C-alpha cells in the first residue's frame, strides 16, 4: 500500500482559521529543532527525553526507512510548529495488538512549545492533519495509541470523534487504542462548527458560549469528563460510552429537559443541563411554584486555573435562562458534600432552604429569584474582592 503522499512538495492547508504548511522531514535542517522539542518536559510522552542530537537523528532516519512510514515538519506562518509521523498499521508493530483492517492508518503529532497561547491552535493543527490524511481515499480508518496518562491528547482525540476501545501494553508504554472512521470525524467536525445559540464576551477574559448537546459528536468527550475523579458528584463515574450516550439521549428526548455543550474561546469547556421542575422528579420533594427552572453544571478539567472562571460560566448560563420570561425562579439541588458548588451558587444569589434525600444523593435545595440574582449581581460588581 502506498503512502498518503509521496510528494516532497510543500503542502498548504488554509481551511483552518490559521494557515499551516508542512513538508517531508529534512534530516539536516529539522533534527536540531526536533531535538529541542522532544527534550522538553511537556514532550515527555514522546518517549525521547534525555536524548542526544545524534540519537534523535538516528531515530528519524530509521522511521523514514520503514515501509510506508512518513514524517512531516509542520509550519505556522513559516515557523516550525509541529511534527507529524504517519504509518500504515498493517506494516507497523501496532498491528500485532488488534485485528487490523485494510485502510487503517496511524499517526503521531507533537506540537512545538508555544511562545504565545493561541485559542484552538492545537485543534486547528489536528484537524488540518486529519483532513490531509483523509485526502487519500485508501485511508478508511484512523488509529491512535496515546499514553494512558496523556490527558491533553485524549481530549483532543475525543473532540475529533475517536472512540477509545481498550488499553494495550506496548513495549515502551501503556496506551489506549482508539479509532475514528471518516464518518465519525465528519460528524464530530460538523458538530464542532454548529452555531452557538448564546455567547457572552467578558473583557480581558474571552468568550463563553454554548449550543445544544449533539449526541453524535459530544458523548466521547463527556464520557471522559464524567469519569474523572473531580466529577464525582455528577453521579456518572465508571460508566461506559454507551451508558453516557443513553443517559443524554433520554435527557434530550424528554419534553421538559435540555442539555448543552459549552465553550470557552472556541474550546469545549463545560456541560450544563436544565429542566422544568414541575415535570421533573425533583418536584416531588418540595412545593413547586410555577416558573421553577433547574440546572446542573459540570466544568471540564482545566490545564490552568483562571480567576472566577466557573463564576462567569454560571453567569452566562443564568443570563441565557432568564431571557425566557416564563422562568421565574432558579433551583439547584447540589450534593451536600459539594462545597465548591455551594460557594458558587451562593455567590450568584441562591438561598439554601432545606436538605432532601434523593435516590442518588443527599442534597440541598436552593432557590434564586430573578430579583435575587439581579440584586446580588449588582452587589458583587461593587464589592472590591470580586473585581
N, C-alpha and C positions, 0 to 999 in steps of 0.2 A: 504494500500500500504506500502511496506517495505521501509526502508531507503536505501540510496545509498550503505552503508556498515555497517554491524553490528559488524564487527571485531574490537577488541581492539588492533590489531597488528599495528606496525609502518608501515605507507605507504611510500614507496620510490618513488620519481619521479626524473628521471635524463634526461628526454627528453629536458628540457631547458638547456641553457648553464651552469647555476649554479645548483648544486644538492640541492634539497629540500626534506624534510621529514615532515610528520605530523602524529599525533595520536589523538585519542579521548581525550577531555579535562579531566584533572585530577584536581579536585577542590582544594585540599590541596596544590598541587605543583604549579599550574598555576595561581591561583587567585591573589597572590601578584604581579606577573608580569603584568597581565592584568590591575589590579587596577592602576599601574603606567602609563600604556599606555593611558587608557581612560580618565585620568585626565590631560593629556597634551593638550595644546591649539590646536595642529594640529588635534586632535581627536574630535573636537567639534561637528562634525556631527554624532558621535556615540551616542550622547544623554546621556552620563554618566559622564559628568564633575561634580566636586564637590561632588562626592560620596565617602562614606567610604568603607573600605575593606569589611565590613560585608554586605553592600548594594550590592556591586558587586558580592560577594559570593551568596547572596540570589537570585539575578537576574539570574545567570547562573545555579543555582540549579533548578530554575523554568523552564528555557528554556529546560534543559536536561530532565525534567519530562514531557515535552509536547509530544503530539503524533507525532511520526515520525520526530521530530526535532533533529538535531545532531550538536555538537560543536567540533571543532578540534583545536589543538595547532600546529602551523607550525614552522619548524626549517630550518635554513640555516647553514650548517656546524655545526650542533648540538647546535646552539644558537637560542633562541626564535626569530622568525622573522615575524610571522603573526598569526592572529586569524580568523577562518572560522566558520560561522554559516550557516546551511543548513536546508531547510524545504520544505515539500510538500505543495503547495499553497492551495490545496483543504481542508487542515486541519489547515489553518492559517487564522487569521483575514483579511489578504490581499485579500483573496478570495471573500470578500463581495464587492470589488471595481471594479470588471470586470467579464466577462464571462469566468470562469476558464475552461481550457482544461485538460483532463486527461493526466498526464505526465508533467504538469507544475511544475517546481522546482525552488525555490528561494534560494538566498544565500546573505550573507553579508561578507565583508572582511575588516579587519583592519590590516594594515602593521605596524610593530614596528617602533619607531622613529629611523632614521638611524644614525649610528656613522660616516660612510663614505658613500658618494653617489656612487652607482654602476650603470653604464648605463644599462637601461632596467630591473632593479631589480624588480620593482613592476609589470611590464608587464610579466616577467617570472613567478612570483608568480601567477599572474592572470590566465595565460594560463595553468599552472600546475594544478590549482584548477579546471578549466573548464574541462580539459582532464580527471581528476579524476571523476568528477561528471558524465560526459558523458560515462564513462566506464560502467555505469548501463544502460542497454537497455530500462528500464522503463521510463527514463528521455527523454522526447521528445522536451521540450522547456524550456529554461532558462528565469527566470523572475527577474528583479531587480527594486527597488523603491528608488533610491537615492534622497537625499535632493536636491531641485532645485538649491540651492546655491553651491553645491559641484562640482565645475568646474573640478577638477582633476579627479574625478571618471567618469564624463560624457565623457571626452576624452578617458579614458581607455575603457569604455564600448563600445563606438562607434568604436574604433580601433578593438575590438573583434567581431564586427558585430551586436551589439544590435541596434534595431530600436526603437526610442522614439515615443510613441503613444499619450500620454496625461498627463496632470497634475492632480493629485488627492490630496485631503485634508485628510491626515491621522491624528489621534488624536494628534500626537507629532511632525508632520512636514508637510510641503507641498512638495510633491515628484513628480518626473517623473515616469511614468510606462513604462518600456522598455522590449522588448522581443528579444530573439535570438534563432533561430532554430539550429539544428545540421548543416543543410546545410549552413546557414548564417555564422556560426562560421568557418566551414571548408573553405568556400570561403575567408573569411577575413584573416584567418591564412595563407592560401596559398598565398594570395596577399602580406602579410607582409614579406614572405620569398622569394619573387621574387627577382632575382639577380639585383643588381644595374647596370645601363648602364654606369654610370660615378661616380667617387668618388675622393675626394681631401682631403688629410690629412694636417691639419695646426698644426705644432709643438706647443705643450703646450695648444692647444685648442681641437683638436679632428677631427673626420671625418665628412665631408659634402658629401652627396651622393644623388642620385635620380634615379628613374625608371619611366617608362610610367605610367600615371594615370590608375587605374583599377576601372571601374565603380562599379563593384560588391562589392568591399571591401573598397573603399576610400570615397564614397559620403557621408556617415553618418558623418564622421569626418569633411569633407569640409563644409557640411551644418552647423555644429557647428561653424566653424571658420568665415564663411562669414556673419553669423547673429550676430556677436559680434559688439559692438559699435566702436571698434578700426578699424574695416574693412569697415567703412562707404564709403570709396572711391572705394571699389570693386564693388559697384552697385548691390549687391545681398541681401541686408538686407530684412527681413520679407518674405523670400522665404520658400517654403516647401521643404522637401527632394526630392519630385518628380520633382519640378521645377529645383532644382540644378542638379539632375540626367539628366534631359532633356537637360539642357544647356551644360553640359560637354559631353554628347553623341554627340551633334551637333559639338562641337569643335573637338572631336576626329575623327568624321566621315568626316569632311571637309578635302579636299585634301591638303590645304595649312597651316593648323594649328595643333598644338600639345599641350598636357597638361601633366605635370609631377608632381609626388609626391616626395617631398624632405625630407631627414632625416638628423638628427644631432646625431652622435653616436648611430645610430640604431633606433632613435625615430622620429616619424613624426614631421617635423619642418617647412616646407614651401611648397607652391604650386606655380608652375610657368607655364605660357602659352607662346607659341611662334607662329609666323606666318610670312609668306612671304608677305610683304607689297603690292606688285604688285597685289596680288589676294585677298586682304582684303579691306573692306570698307574704311580703313584709306587712301588708295591710291588715293581716290577722293579729298583729302584735301591738297595735295602738289604734286610737280613734282617728282614722284617716279623714283629712279635710280635702275638699275639692281643690284641685290645683297642686297637690303634693307631688313633687317630682324628685326621684332619687338618682344618685350617681355613684359610680365606683371609678377609681383611678389607679393605674399602675404605670409607674415611670420606668423606662428602660434602664438597664445598667449603664452607668456613665464612666467615661475614661477619667474625667477630672471634674471636681466639684465647681459649680457655678453658683454664685451668690443669689439666693432667692429663686432658683431655677424652678423648683416644684411649685412654689407660690405663684409664679407667673403662668405656669401651665394651668393650675386650678382657676386662676382669674380668667384666663382665656376661655376655658370651658364654661364657667358660670356666666360670663358676659354673653356667650352664644345662647345658652339655655334660656336666659331671661329675655331674649329677643322674641320669644313666644309669649304673648300676653296671657295665655291660659295657665302658664306656670306661676303660681302664687307663693309657693314655699318650697325650699330645697330640703331634702332629707338625706342623711348618710347614716350607715349602721356599721361603723368600723369595729373590728375585733378589739376587745378591751385591752389587749396586750400591745396594740399597735400605737405606741406612744408618738411616733413621728406624725402619724395621721391626725392624732388628737391635737397636736400643736398646730398643724397646718390648717385644719378646719376651724379651730377657734380663731386663728389669725384672720380669717376672712369673714367672721361673724356668726359662726354656728354656735348655738347654745345646747349643751348636753342636758337631756331631760331624764332619761331612765335607762336602766340596764335590761336587756332582754336575752332570753335563751333561745337562739335559733338552732335549727337542726345541725348546722356545721360549725357553729361557734357561739361564744358568749359575746354579745355586742352591746355597744352604747347606741341609743337612738339620739340623734342630734338634728336640730332644725335651724333653718336660716330663711327669714322672710326677705322679700325684696328690700324693704325698708332697713332691715338689719344689715344686709350686705352693703347697701349704698352708704349708710351711715358709718359702718365700720371701715369701709374703704377710704372715706374722707379722713377719718381719724388716723389711719395708717400713713396716708400721704403726708400728714402734718406732724408725724412722730419722727424725730431725728434718727432713732435707732433702726428705722426701716428704710432710710434713704441710702 
